[in-house]
Amino acid sequence: MDKVGETTLEISLSALAHNYRYLKSTLNGETKFLAVVKAFAYGSDMVAVASKLETLGVDYFAVAYVKEGVLLREAGITSPILVLHPQETNFEQLIASCLEPSLYSPRILRSFLATAKAHKQTNYPVHLKFNTGLNRLGFWENDVAYIIKTLGAEKALRITSVFSHLAASEDEAEKAFSLGQIKTFTTITENLNSQLGYMPMRHLLNTSGIINYPQAQFDMVRSGIGLYGFGNDKTIDRVLRPVVTLKTIISQLHKIEPGETVGYNRAFTANGYGMTATLPIGHADGISRHYGHGKTTVYINGQAAPIIGNVCMDMIMVDVTHIPCKEGDEVLVFGRAEQSAEAFAQSGNSISYEILTAISQRVKRVILK
Ligand SMILES: *Cc1c(COP(=O)(O)O)cnc(C)c1O
């Protein structure tokens, strides 16, 4: 058995490559692939993931904020980077790092245009985000006239792409709604492109969109969770490979007697003679308090050990009464066959996206080549 020695998040670049190639194989030949690497590449390692994907030939990256794009540039990533939710205060930094903003409202468009002009930019690449039903960020259909009036003859900016985001692409019960979003997006972009005099790229699909609405690939797709091994779908999850594995070790074993309690607020009471193991991972590492009280298990020597009592900041205690184990043994939190991140997340009423991005920067990352 390999010894991790401390809490460790292993990152498999070969699993990443497999997922990229698989998702890419489902696309039409000409469809471009944008890899979403926001939030430290869904909690893994943004630079390692982006560097690998760049060597595999990915077309575009997306991050949420300017700071994330700056980190990629500093690491030598040269591919175009779309910033999904840039903040006005960072526009100068965005231009200095050759990042490409998503512009999603007349206010943000005016503000970015002013900054681009002040910096004497011509044809600076920008992306227009339209709201088609998620009601989060985006221009409205009837903003097209304003956009044409403002950018039609404007030399400072060039619209590289127009995009929108599906609200429920993983949800079969919302198929009619998703098809409606696809239709609205088609109408908006046809209207905009016909008045613009050139053809920006169009993109709409996230991972579940790629799987469920292949007819709506347009010019590019944007995949995040699929690259990391999850597709919000059991069939797809069998084809994809989890990129990260979270492991820890047993720091100490405790014999407990009937009636004794374990942890803060005495939240667990032993009803017989037993054994607990204390592990060096807690809510400060991303294991929230929702995973305590016996609902969630970790795996020790292949056997399920429930997390008992309250999750502490730096530690959890698990019940190992029936598991042969010793101090220093490796513990699998999630990532291998015993328990996927999705299954772990479900036990705490959460989803793969949340548990992956919650793994805090305190946890050591190890890149498996
Ligand atoms: C995060 C994000 C994605 C990626 O979605 P996945 O479901 O992880 O593939 C795509 N588009 C936008 C606008 C996003 O914010």
The ligand as an SDF file (V2000), in Angstrom:
LIG
                    3D

 15 15  0  0  0  0  0  0  0  0999 V2000
  -19.0080   26.9720  -14.9630 C   0  0  0  0  0  0  0  0  0  0  0  0
  -19.5670   27.2310  -16.3100 C   0  0  0  0  0  0  0  0  0  0  0  0
  -19.5180   26.2310  -17.3110 C   0  0  0  0  0  0  0  0  0  0  0  0
  -19.0620   24.8160  -17.0600 C   0  0  0  0  0  0  0  0  0  0  0  0
  -20.1700   24.0090  -16.7020 O   0  0  0  0  0  0  0  0  0  0  0  0
  -20.0160   22.4380  -16.4310 P   0  0  0  0  0  0  0  0  0  0  0  0
  -21.3750   22.0080  -16.0360 O   0  0  0  0  0  0  0  0  0  0  0  0
  -19.0300   22.3140  -15.3200 O   0  0  0  0  0  0  0  0  0  0  0  0
  -19.5320   21.8280  -17.6950 O   0  0  0  0  0  0  0  0  0  0  0  0
  -19.9230   26.5930  -18.5930 C   0  0  0  0  0  0  0  0  0  0  0  0
  -20.3950   27.8380  -18.8550 N   0  0  0  0  0  0  0  0  0  0  0  0
  -20.4870   28.7830  -17.9010 C   0  0  0  0  0  0  0  0  0  0  0  0
  -21.0450   30.1160  -18.2520 C   0  0  0  0  0  0  0  0  0  0  0  0
  -20.1060   28.5070  -16.5930 C   0  0  0  0  0  0  0  0  0  0  0  0
  -20.2250   29.4480  -15.6450 O   0  0  0  0  0  0  0  0  0  0  0  0
  1  2  1  0
  2  3  1  0
  2 14  2  0
  3  4  1  0
  3 10  2  0
  4  5  1  0
  5  6  1  0
  6  7  2  0
  6  8  1  0
  6  9  1  0
 10 11  1  0
 11 12  2  0
 12 13  1  0
 12 14  1  0
 14 15  1  0
M  END
$$$$
